[in-house]
Amino acid sequence: MEICQPRLGYRFLTGRKLDKQHLVVGDRVFKPDYTITKYLQEADIYAIMVASVGAELDVWIQEKRLANDIMEAFIANALGLLIVEAIVSYGLSSLTEKMKSYQLNTSNSYSPGYCGWNVREQQLLFSLLPYGFCGISLTDSSLMLPIKSVSSLVGIGRHIERKPYGCSICQRKDCFKKKEVL
């Protein structure tokens, strides 16, 4: 933890369901597909939430790789993934608690690249945030830098219900997580 510099932020935007596969958030049209849209369509507002462990971990992992300390780099990489997911979990819990005082509910957080949502829509998501928000930038291929970063969309509203999450909601047949081990 002395290497990581966790960052978390969110921005609230108005939005609405356009149709079964599309949402309008701010002034952008997103196509997360019905698998995700059905969980976000009742939102009164949306929060774009981003989290990062910070660029410092990327630098440290690269130093380990260059020094041929592959095992330590591998472990640090795995820990970075766990830490950024913990930051997202904390952020969603904190946001949920804050919204309760307004008698509003929150959905789970859904990210581009998840459950068929095209990762290129990361560009649209970040176009609604100030440049360099939480120290995160995007490459042309929509990769977030620092690498251990997460972006997501959260629905907020009186009629939002938090539903099952994870592979149980996804209909993708080609996902590596759905392959059976023989």
Backbone torsions as a table, in degrees:
resi	resn	phi	psi	omega
1	MET	NA	-20.2	178.1
2	GLU	-71.3	-12.4	178.2
3	ILE	-94.2	-39.2	-176.6
4	CYS	-75.1	143.9	174.9
5	GLN	-124.7	78.2	-174.8
6	PRO	-56.5	141.8	178.1
7	ARG	-135.9	143.4	179.1
8	LEU	-148.5	137.1	175.6
9	GLY	-158.3	159.9	174.8
10	TYR	-148.0	158.6	177.3
11	ARG	-130.6	134.2	178.4
12	PHE	-91.3	137.3	178.4
13	LEU	-141.7	149.9	172.9
14	THR	-75.5	162.4	178.6
15	GLY	-176.1	-179.9	179.8
16	ARG	-164.7	163.9	173.2
17	LYS	-76.8	130.6	176.5
18	LEU	-91.0	-48.2	174.5
19	ASP	-158.5	-167.4	-173.6
20	LYS	-61.0	-26.2	-175.4
21	GLN	-113.0	-7.7	-172.7
22	HIS	-124.2	144.4	172.7
23	LEU	-124.7	146.1	170.5
24	VAL	-105.3	123.1	177.0
25	VAL	-126.2	124.1	-171.0
26	GLY	63.1	-125.4	176.3
27	ASP	-114.7	22.0	-178.9
28	ARG	-110.9	144.7	177.0
29	VAL	-102.0	123.2	179.4
30	PHE	-110.2	149.3	177.0
31	LYS	-124.5	75.5	177.9
32	PRO	-76.7	-8.5	-179.4
33	ASP	84.7	162.2	-173.6
34	TYR	-61.9	-31.5	180.0
35	THR	-53.3	-39.9	179.5
36	ILE	-95.0	-41.9	-176.8
37	THR	-53.7	-38.6	-177.2
38	LYS	-63.9	-23.4	178.4
39	TYR	-87.6	-15.4	-176.4
40	LEU	-111.2	-9.0	-170.0
41	GLN	-66.8	-21.7	-179.1
42	GLU	-90.7	6.1	-176.6
43	ALA	-68.9	143.1	172.0
44	ASP	-89.3	-34.6	175.2
45	ILE	-140.8	167.7	179.1
46	TYR	-127.7	151.9	172.2
47	ALA	-119.7	126.3	168.3
48	ILE	-90.2	119.7	-177.6
49	MET	-116.5	133.2	175.6
50	VAL	-128.1	149.2	-179.8
51	ALA	-143.5	150.2	179.3
52	SER	-153.6	149.2	172.8
53	VAL	-85.0	-11.7	178.8
54	GLY	101.2	154.5	-178.5
55	ALA	-66.5	-20.9	-177.7
56	GLU	-59.4	-36.8	179.2
57	LEU	-68.7	-40.6	177.0
58	ASP	-57.4	-44.3	179.9
59	VAL	-63.1	-45.3	-178.1
60	TRP	-64.0	-42.2	178.2
61	ILE	-63.2	-42.9	179.3
62	GLN	-63.2	-39.5	176.5
63	GLU	-60.7	-41.3	178.1
64	LYS	-64.0	-42.0	178.5
65	ARG	-63.2	-45.6	-179.2
66	LEU	-64.5	-28.4	177.5
67	ALA	-87.3	9.4	-179.4
68	ASN	60.8	24.5	174.9
69	ASP	-93.6	68.5	-173.1
70	ILE	-62.6	-40.8	-178.2
71	MET	-63.7	-44.6	179.7
72	GLU	-66.5	-37.6	176.9
73	ALA	-64.3	-41.0	178.5
74	PHE	-62.3	-46.4	-179.7
75	ILE	-65.2	-42.8	178.9
76	ALA	-63.1	-38.6	177.8
77	ASN	-62.2	-46.8	179.1
78	ALA	-63.3	-42.3	178.0
79	LEU	-64.2	-37.7	177.5
80	GLY	-59.8	-41.4	177.2
81	LEU	-62.2	-44.2	179.1
82	LEU	-64.0	-41.2	-178.1
83	ILE	-65.9	-44.5	-178.7
84	VAL	-66.6	-36.3	175.8
85	GLU	-66.2	-35.1	176.6
86	ALA	-66.8	-36.7	177.4
87	ILE	-63.6	-44.2	178.1
88	VAL	-61.8	-44.8	179.4
89	SER	-60.5	-44.6	176.6
90	TYR	-60.7	-45.3	-179.2
91	GLY	-61.4	-42.9	179.8
92	LEU	-67.7	-40.5	177.5
93	SER	-62.8	-43.8	179.9
94	SER	-64.1	-44.9	178.6
95	LEU	-62.2	-42.0	179.2
96	THR	-60.7	-44.5	178.8
97	GLU	-63.3	-42.2	179.4
98	LYS	-64.2	-38.5	-178.0
99	MET	-71.6	-27.0	177.9
100	LYS	-58.6	-34.8	-179.9
101	SER	-67.0	-17.1	175.6
102	TYR	-102.9	8.7	-177.2
103	GLN	58.5	40.9	177.4
104	LEU	-117.5	149.0	177.9
105	ASN	-104.5	163.1	176.4
106	THR	-123.8	149.3	174.0
107	SER	-84.8	179.8	165.7
108	ASN	-68.0	171.4	175.0
109	SER	-95.2	137.0	-178.8
110	TYR	-124.4	134.6	-173.4
111	SER	-117.3	144.7	170.5
112	PRO	-55.0	138.6	-175.7
113	GLY	97.0	-14.4	-178.9
114	TYR	-91.8	131.6	169.3
115	CYS	53.0	43.2	176.1
116	GLY	88.2	-3.9	177.5
117	TRP	-74.5	117.8	-175.3
118	ASN	-58.7	126.4	-176.9
119	VAL	-63.4	-21.5	178.2
120	ARG	-64.3	-20.7	178.0
121	GLU	-71.5	-5.1	170.7
122	GLN	-56.4	-36.5	179.4
123	GLN	-60.8	-43.6	178.0
124	LEU	-63.6	-44.5	-178.9
125	LEU	-58.7	-48.2	-177.9
126	PHE	-72.0	-20.5	176.9
127	SER	-69.1	-14.0	178.3
128	LEU	-94.4	1.3	-179.8
129	LEU	-114.6	154.5	173.8
130	PRO	-60.5	147.3	179.4
131	TYR	-56.5	132.3	177.7
132	GLY	73.8	17.8	-178.9
133	PHE	-52.5	126.5	-178.6
134	CYS	58.6	24.1	177.7
135	GLY	75.7	16.0	-176.7
136	ILE	-105.9	138.2	172.6
137	SER	-130.0	167.9	179.6
138	LEU	-118.2	143.6	171.0
139	THR	-83.2	172.8	177.6
140	ASP	-61.7	-27.0	-179.9
141	SER	-90.3	11.3	176.5
142	SER	74.3	17.0	173.5
143	LEU	-77.1	131.7	178.3
144	MET	-82.8	139.5	173.3
145	LEU	-123.2	127.3	1.9
146	PRO	-61.3	154.7	-176.5
147	ILE	-59.3	-42.0	-178.6
148	LYS	-84.5	69.6	178.9
149	SER	-134.6	154.6	179.1
150	VAL	-137.0	140.1	171.0
151	SER	-121.8	151.1	179.9
152	SER	-158.8	164.4	176.6
153	LEU	-117.5	133.1	-179.6
154	VAL	-123.8	130.6	175.0
155	GLY	-87.3	140.2	-179.3
156	ILE	-132.1	131.6	178.6
157	GLY	174.2	170.3	-179.5
158	ARG	-68.1	-30.2	-175.2
159	HIS	-104.6	6.9	177.0
160	ILE	-74.0	135.7	174.1
161	GLU	-123.8	133.7	175.9
162	ARG	-77.4	123.8	-174.5
163	LYS	-113.6	176.5	177.1
164	PRO	-52.9	154.0	-171.8
165	TYR	-135.4	158.0	175.5
166	GLY	95.3	-157.3	-175.4
167	CYS	-60.3	-21.1	-178.1
168	SER	-65.1	-22.8	-178.8
169	ILE	-98.0	-15.8	-172.2
170	CYS	-83.7	135.8	-180.0
171	GLN	-102.0	3.4	-178.5
172	ARG	-64.2	126.3	180.0
173	LYS	-87.0	-22.1	-175.0
174	ASP	-94.9	7.4	-177.5
175	CYS	-72.1	135.1	-179.7
176	PHE	-63.7	-25.6	-179.4
177	LYS	-73.4	-16.7	-179.8
178	LYS	-94.7	-5.7	-179.3
179	LYS	-70.8	136.6	177.7
180	GLU	-83.7	142.4	175.9
181	VAL	-88.1	125.3	-179.4
182	LEU	-88.4	NA	NA
